[in-house]
Protein backbone atom coordinates (compact mmCIF):
# COMPACT_ATOMS: atom_id res chain seq x y z
CA UNK A 1 0.00 0.00 0.00
CA UNK A 2 1.41 3.40 -0.96
CA UNK A 3 1.55 6.55 1.15
CA UNK A 4 -1.15 8.07 -1.06
CA UNK A 5 -3.44 5.09 -0.44
CA UNK A 6 -2.95 5.64 3.28
CA UNK A 7 -4.15 9.23 3.11
CA UNK A 8 -0.84 11.08 2.85
CA UNK A 9 -0.97 14.03 0.45
CA UNK A 10 1.74 13.06 -2.05
CA UNK A 11 1.83 13.42 -5.84
CA UNK A 12 0.70 10.33 -7.73
CA UNK A 13 3.48 8.13 -9.07
CA UNK A 14 3.33 8.12 -12.87
CA UNK A 15 6.31 5.82 -13.48
CA UNK A 16 8.65 3.79 -11.30
CA UNK A 17 11.48 1.71 -12.73
CA UNK A 18 14.64 0.34 -11.27
CA UNK A 19 17.33 -2.27 -11.18
CA UNK A 20 19.82 -3.50 -8.62
CA UNK A 21 21.94 -0.40 -9.19
CA UNK A 22 19.58 2.50 -9.92
CA UNK A 23 15.98 3.64 -9.87
CA UNK A 24 13.80 6.43 -11.19
CA UNK A 25 10.43 7.62 -9.91
CA UNK A 26 8.34 10.13 -11.88
CA UNK A 27 5.53 11.86 -10.01
CA UNK A 28 2.60 14.00 -11.06
CA UNK A 29 3.33 17.75 -11.12
CA UNK A 30 1.84 19.78 -8.26
CA UNK A 31 1.89 23.56 -8.65
CA UNK A 32 3.12 25.33 -5.55
CA UNK A 33 6.14 26.52 -3.58
CA UNK A 34 8.38 24.72 -1.15
CA UNK A 35 7.93 25.45 2.53
CA UNK A 36 11.34 27.14 2.69
CA UNK A 37 10.35 29.51 -0.16
CA UNK A 38 7.40 30.89 1.81
CA UNK A 39 7.72 34.19 3.64
CA UNK A 40 7.76 33.82 7.44
CA UNK A 41 4.24 35.30 7.67
CA UNK A 42 2.99 32.58 5.31
CA UNK A 43 4.25 29.81 7.60
CA UNK A 44 1.22 30.01 9.84
CA UNK A 45 0.47 27.75 12.80
CA UNK A 46 -2.39 26.23 10.78
CA UNK A 47 -0.06 25.39 7.88
CA UNK A 48 2.60 23.91 10.15
CA UNK A 49 -0.08 21.85 11.93
CA UNK A 50 -1.21 20.52 8.53
CA UNK A 51 2.41 19.60 7.71
CA UNK A 52 2.76 17.69 10.98
CA UNK A 53 -0.56 15.94 10.32
CA UNK A 54 0.85 14.66 7.02
CA UNK A 55 4.04 13.55 8.79
CA UNK A 56 1.92 11.75 11.40
CA UNK A 57 0.08 9.90 8.63
CA UNK A 58 3.44 8.77 7.23
CA UNK A 59 4.52 7.64 10.67
CA UNK A 60 1.30 5.74 11.37
CA UNK A 61 1.68 3.99 8.00
CA UNK A 62 5.26 3.08 9.00
CA UNK A 63 6.67 4.90 5.96
CA UNK A 64 10.03 6.68 6.19
CA UNK A 65 10.56 9.80 4.05
CA UNK A 66 14.40 9.81 4.27
CA UNK A 67 14.71 13.50 3.26
CA UNK A 68 12.05 15.43 5.14
CA UNK A 69 13.30 19.02 5.08
CA UNK A 70 11.50 22.30 4.38
CA UNK A 71 12.55 22.24 0.73
CA UNK A 72 10.85 18.85 0.21
CA UNK A 73 7.48 20.03 1.56
CA UNK A 74 5.40 21.63 -1.19
CA UNK A 75 2.56 24.04 -0.42
CA UNK A 76 -0.01 24.18 -3.21
CA UNK A 77 -2.02 27.20 -4.34
CA UNK A 78 -4.81 26.25 -1.90
CA UNK A 79 -2.34 26.30 1.01
CA UNK A 80 -2.23 22.50 1.46
CA UNK A 81 1.09 20.81 2.21
CA UNK A 82 2.32 17.94 0.04
CA UNK A 83 5.13 15.60 1.09
C-alpha positions in Angstrom: 0.0 0.0 0.0 1.4 3.4 -1.0 1.6 6.6 1.2 -1.1 8.1 -1.1 -3.4 5.1 -0.4 -3.0 5.6 3.3 -4.1 9.2 3.1 -0.8 11.1 2.8 -1.0 14.0 0.4 1.7 13.1 -2.1 1.8 13.4 -5.8 0.7 10.3 -7.7 3.5 8.1 -9.1 3.3 8.1 -12.9 6.3 5.8 -13.5 8.7 3.8 -11.3 11.5 1.7 -12.7 14.6 0.3 -11.3 17.3 -2.3 -11.2 19.8 -3.5 -8.6 21.9 -0.4 -9.2 19.6 2.5 -9.9 16.0 3.6 -9.9 13.8 6.4 -11.2 10.4 7.6 -9.9 8.3 10.1 -11.9 5.5 11.9 -10.0 2.6 14.0 -11.1 3.3 17.8 -11.1 1.8 19.8 -8.3 1.9 23.6 -8.7 3.1 25.3 -5.6 6.1 26.5 -3.6 8.4 24.7 -1.1 7.9 25.4 2.5 11.3 27.1 2.7 10.4 29.5 -0.2 7.4 30.9 1.8 7.7 34.2 3.6 7.8 33.8 7.4 4.2 35.3 7.7 3.0 32.6 5.3 4.3 29.8 7.6 1.2 30.0 9.8 0.5 27.8 12.8 -2.4 26.2 10.8 -0.1 25.4 7.9 2.6 23.9 10.2 -0.1 21.9 11.9 -1.2 20.5 8.5 2.4 19.6 7.7 2.8 17.7 11.0 -0.6 15.9 10.3 0.9 14.7 7.0 4.0 13.5 8.8 1.9 11.8 11.4 0.1 9.9 8.6 3.4 8.8 7.2 4.5 7.6 10.7 1.3 5.7 11.4 1.7 4.0 8.0 5.3 3.1 9.0 6.7 4.9 6.0 10.0 6.7 6.2 10.6 9.8 4.1 14.4 9.8 4.3 14.7 13.5 3.3 12.1 15.4 5.1 13.3 19.0 5.1 11.5 22.3 4.4 12.5 22.2 0.7 10.9 18.9 0.2 7.5 20.0 1.6 5.4 21.6 -1.2 2.6 24.0 -0.4 0.0 24.2 -3.2 -2.0 27.2 -4.3 -4.8 26.3 -1.9 -2.3 26.3 1.0 -2.2 22.5 1.5 1.1 20.8 2.2 2.3 17.9 0.0 5.1 15.6 1.1 
